[in-house]
Amino acid sequence: MTQKPKELPPIIGRAATEETWTSPGVAVKPAGCGSCKYAPTGAGFCGDDSPEGKKLLIICPAATKGEVFEQIPWAGPQGWAYSRMFLEANDIPRNEVMIAHVLRCRPPFKRTNAGLDSYPTGAARRAAELTCRQYDDSHTYRGVLQAGGIKTFAPDTFLVTFEPEKALEVTAYKRVIQEDIAKAWRLVQKGRRVAVVMGEPAFALVGEGLIEEGGVKNFRGHYWRGEWAYDTMVKLAPGFAAPKAVRKWKGRRE
């Protein structure tokens, strides 16, 4: 079931995370989701945070159960844990961080032997990721799509780290991710517009040509200069490829 498309209202100064609001439950997907394979089976829709007043962007693989129910990024038990582990531990204000997702619904995940959720694979995954790019210049306020999103935030630096779920599985991953986000925040203090790409789906989305050279495990803690490579019309921006600046890696010790 989808809603009729409508023009997005202008950006609102306060994000949903900054005001008291009770979600009515899992959202009906926007009309643009109708062409996605996961439209009938993916759960709900969780738009990004507002970019207004945000200094750091964090891109996660897919929305959690709590996020699609509350319709607010990093809501629910997992979101609460992520905020404490990655933001509070580094003295980073939550209202200065924009949270976004590669996939903004909760797709029908396959189960692994360990009983944990795994990210979709194959051609359907790529098609879903591209379909979701139409929302890269929007965010959700009280369950309603508003104008302004990742493209408005306009990241100019991308830093790689592990997906947030890793920190719930192994304590060592929590420390590594904390270090990487602390590094991103230091870059923010130097005037950078940093996007932290968490996990292989986010890394593959913005680091095409790099993910094949070793993946997140090899490149975590590293960053490159660039710009958001997608437009909002469900297709790649003209000339999209691995940016030349990507090769100018910065080490982990900065």
ZIGIHU-V734975 format. One record per residue. N is the residue number from 1. RES is the residue in three letters. D_CENTER is the distance of its C-alpha to the mean C-alpha in Angstrom with 1 decimal. Layout:
n:N res:RES d_center:D_CENTER
n:N res:RES d_center:D_CENTER
//
This chain:
n:1 res:MET d_center:24.2
n:2 res:THR d_center:22.6
n:3 res:GLN d_center:23.2
n:4 res:LYS d_center:25.0
n:5 res:PRO d_center:23.1
n:6 res:LYS d_center:23.8
n:7 res:GLU d_center:23.4
n:8 res:LEU d_center:20.6
n:9 res:PRO d_center:22.1
n:10 res:PRO d_center:21.6
n:11 res:ILE d_center:19.1
n:12 res:ILE d_center:20.1
n:13 res:GLY d_center:20.4
n:14 res:ARG d_center:19.4
n:15 res:ALA d_center:16.1
n:16 res:ALA d_center:16.5
n:17 res:THR d_center:15.9
n:18 res:GLU d_center:18.9
n:19 res:GLU d_center:21.4
n:20 res:THR d_center:23.0
n:21 res:TRP d_center:22.0
n:22 res:THR d_center:22.7
n:23 res:SER d_center:20.6
n:24 res:PRO d_center:23.0
n:25 res:GLY d_center:21.1
n:26 res:VAL d_center:18.9
n:27 res:ALA d_center:18.3
n:28 res:VAL d_center:20.0
n:29 res:LYS d_center:17.8
n:30 res:PRO d_center:18.1
n:31 res:ALA d_center:20.7
n:32 res:GLY d_center:18.5
n:33 res:CYS d_center:17.3
n:34 res:GLY d_center:21.0
n:35 res:SER d_center:20.9
n:36 res:CYS d_center:18.3
n:37 res:LYS d_center:20.0
n:38 res:TYR d_center:17.9
n:39 res:ALA d_center:19.1
n:40 res:PRO d_center:22.0
n:41 res:THR d_center:20.6
n:42 res:GLY d_center:17.0
n:43 res:ALA d_center:16.9
n:44 res:GLY d_center:16.0
n:45 res:PHE d_center:13.2
n:46 res:CYS d_center:10.7
n:47 res:GLY d_center:9.8
n:48 res:ASP d_center:7.6
n:49 res:ASP d_center:9.6
n:50 res:SER d_center:12.5
n:51 res:PRO d_center:12.5
n:52 res:GLU d_center:16.1
n:53 res:GLY d_center:17.3
n:54 res:LYS d_center:14.0
n:55 res:LYS d_center:14.6
n:56 res:LEU d_center:11.5
n:57 res:LEU d_center:7.9
n:58 res:ILE d_center:5.5
n:59 res:ILE d_center:2.4
n:60 res:CYS d_center:3.7
n:61 res:PRO d_center:6.1
n:62 res:ALA d_center:7.4
n:63 res:ALA d_center:8.6
n:64 res:THR d_center:11.6
n:65 res:LYS d_center:15.1
n:66 res:GLY d_center:15.2
n:67 res:GLU d_center:12.1
n:68 res:VAL d_center:13.6
n:69 res:PHE d_center:17.0
n:70 res:GLU d_center:16.4
n:71 res:GLN d_center:14.1
n:72 res:ILE d_center:12.3
n:73 res:PRO d_center:9.0
n:74 res:TRP d_center:10.3
n:75 res:ALA d_center:13.6
n:76 res:GLY d_center:16.2
n:77 res:PRO d_center:17.6
n:78 res:GLN d_center:14.6
n:79 res:GLY d_center:12.7
n:80 res:TRP d_center:16.0
n:81 res:ALA d_center:16.4
n:82 res:TYR d_center:13.1
n:83 res:SER d_center:14.1
n:84 res:ARG d_center:17.6
n:85 res:MET d_center:17.0
n:86 res:PHE d_center:14.5
n:87 res:LEU d_center:15.2
n:88 res:GLU d_center:18.7
n:89 res:ALA d_center:20.0
n:90 res:ASN d_center:19.3
n:91 res:ASP d_center:20.5
n:92 res:ILE d_center:17.4
n:93 res:PRO d_center:17.6
n:94 res:ARG d_center:14.8
n:95 res:ASN d_center:15.7
n:96 res:GLU d_center:15.0
n:97 res:VAL d_center:11.3
n:98 res:MET d_center:8.6
n:99 res:ILE d_center:5.7
n:100 res:ALA d_center:3.1
n:101 res:HIS d_center:2.8
n:102 res:VAL d_center:5.2
n:103 res:LEU d_center:7.9
n:104 res:ARG d_center:8.4
n:105 res:CYS d_center:11.6
n:106 res:ARG d_center:12.9
n:107 res:PRO d_center:14.7
n:108 res:PRO d_center:18.2
n:109 res:PHE d_center:17.5
n:110 res:LYS d_center:20.5
n:111 res:ARG d_center:21.9
n:112 res:THR d_center:22.7
n:113 res:ASN d_center:26.0
n:114 res:ALA d_center:24.5
n:115 res:GLY d_center:23.5
n:116 res:LEU d_center:19.7
n:117 res:ASP d_center:17.1
n:118 res:SER d_center:16.2
n:119 res:TYR d_center:13.8
n:120 res:PRO d_center:15.6
n:121 res:THR d_center:17.7
n:122 res:GLY d_center:19.9
n:123 res:ALA d_center:20.3
n:124 res:ALA d_center:18.9
n:125 res:ARG d_center:15.5
n:126 res:ARG d_center:15.5
n:127 res:ALA d_center:16.9
n:128 res:ALA d_center:14.3
n:129 res:GLU d_center:11.5
n:130 res:LEU d_center:13.7
n:131 res:THR d_center:14.6
n:132 res:CYS d_center:11.2
n:133 res:ARG d_center:11.1
n:134 res:GLN d_center:13.8
n:135 res:TYR d_center:11.6
n:136 res:ASP d_center:9.9
n:137 res:ASP d_center:12.7
n:138 res:SER d_center:12.7
n:139 res:HIS d_center:11.7
n:140 res:THR d_center:13.5
n:141 res:TYR d_center:16.5
n:142 res:ARG d_center:18.6
n:143 res:GLY d_center:17.5
n:144 res:VAL d_center:18.3
n:145 res:LEU d_center:16.3
n:146 res:GLN d_center:16.9
n:147 res:ALA d_center:16.9
n:148 res:GLY d_center:14.6
n:149 res:GLY d_center:10.9
n:150 res:ILE d_center:9.1
n:151 res:LYS d_center:12.6
n:152 res:THR d_center:14.3
n:153 res:PHE d_center:12.6
n:154 res:ALA d_center:13.7
n:155 res:PRO d_center:12.4
n:156 res:ASP d_center:15.4
n:157 res:THR d_center:14.6
n:158 res:PHE d_center:12.2
n:159 res:LEU d_center:12.7
n:160 res:VAL d_center:12.3
n:161 res:THR d_center:12.4
n:162 res:PHE d_center:12.5
n:163 res:GLU d_center:10.3
n:164 res:PRO d_center:10.8
n:165 res:GLU d_center:13.3
n:166 res:LYS d_center:15.5
n:167 res:ALA d_center:16.5
n:168 res:LEU d_center:17.9
n:169 res:GLU d_center:19.9
n:170 res:VAL d_center:21.4
n:171 res:THR d_center:22.2
n:172 res:ALA d_center:22.3
n:173 res:TYR d_center:18.6
n:174 res:LYS d_center:18.0
n:175 res:ARG d_center:20.2
n:176 res:VAL d_center:18.6
n:177 res:ILE d_center:15.0
n:178 res:GLN d_center:16.8
n:179 res:GLU d_center:18.6
n:180 res:ASP d_center:15.8
n:181 res:ILE d_center:14.0
n:182 res:ALA d_center:17.5
n:183 res:LYS d_center:18.0
n:184 res:ALA d_center:15.0
n:185 res:TRP d_center:16.6
n:186 res:ARG d_center:19.9
n:187 res:LEU d_center:18.7
n:188 res:VAL d_center:17.6
n:189 res:GLN d_center:21.1
n:190 res:LYS d_center:22.5
n:191 res:GLY d_center:21.0
n:192 res:ARG d_center:18.0
n:193 res:ARG d_center:14.8
n:194 res:VAL d_center:12.5
n:195 res:ALA d_center:8.9
n:196 res:VAL d_center:8.5
n:197 res:VAL d_center:7.2
n:198 res:MET d_center:7.7
n:199 res:GLY d_center:9.9
n:200 res:GLU d_center:11.7
n:201 res:PRO d_center:9.6
n:202 res:ALA d_center:7.0
n:203 res:PHE d_center:10.4
n:204 res:ALA d_center:12.3
n:205 res:LEU d_center:10.4
n:206 res:VAL d_center:11.2
n:207 res:GLY d_center:14.0
n:208 res:GLU d_center:16.3
n:209 res:GLY d_center:19.6
n:210 res:LEU d_center:18.5
n:211 res:ILE d_center:17.0
n:212 res:GLU d_center:20.6
n:213 res:GLU d_center:22.1
n:214 res:GLY d_center:21.2
n:215 res:GLY d_center:17.6
n:216 res:VAL d_center:15.5
n:217 res:LYS d_center:18.7
n:218 res:ASN d_center:20.5
n:219 res:PHE d_center:18.1
n:220 res:ARG d_center:16.3
n:221 res:GLY d_center:17.2
n:222 res:HIS d_center:17.8
n:223 res:TYR d_center:16.4
n:224 res:TRP d_center:17.5
n:225 res:ARG d_center:18.0
n:226 res:GLY d_center:16.8
n:227 res:GLU d_center:15.2
n:228 res:TRP d_center:12.6
n:229 res:ALA d_center:14.5
n:230 res:TYR d_center:13.9
n:231 res:ASP d_center:15.8
n:232 res:THR d_center:15.3
n:233 res:MET d_center:18.1
n:234 res:VAL d_center:16.6
n:235 res:LYS d_center:18.0
n:236 res:LEU d_center:17.6
n:237 res:ALA d_center:18.7
n:238 res:PRO d_center:22.3
n:239 res:GLY d_center:22.9
n:240 res:PHE d_center:19.5
n:241 res:ALA d_center:19.9
n:242 res:ALA d_center:19.1
n:243 res:PRO d_center:19.8
n:244 res:LYS d_center:23.1
n:245 res:ALA d_center:21.8
n:246 res:VAL d_center:19.7
n:247 res:ARG d_center:23.0
n:248 res:LYS d_center:23.6
n:249 res:TRP d_center:22.0
n:250 res:LYS d_center:22.2
n:251 res:GLY d_center:23.2
n:252 res:ARG d_center:22.0
n:253 res:ARG d_center:24.9
n:254 res:GLU d_center:24.2
//
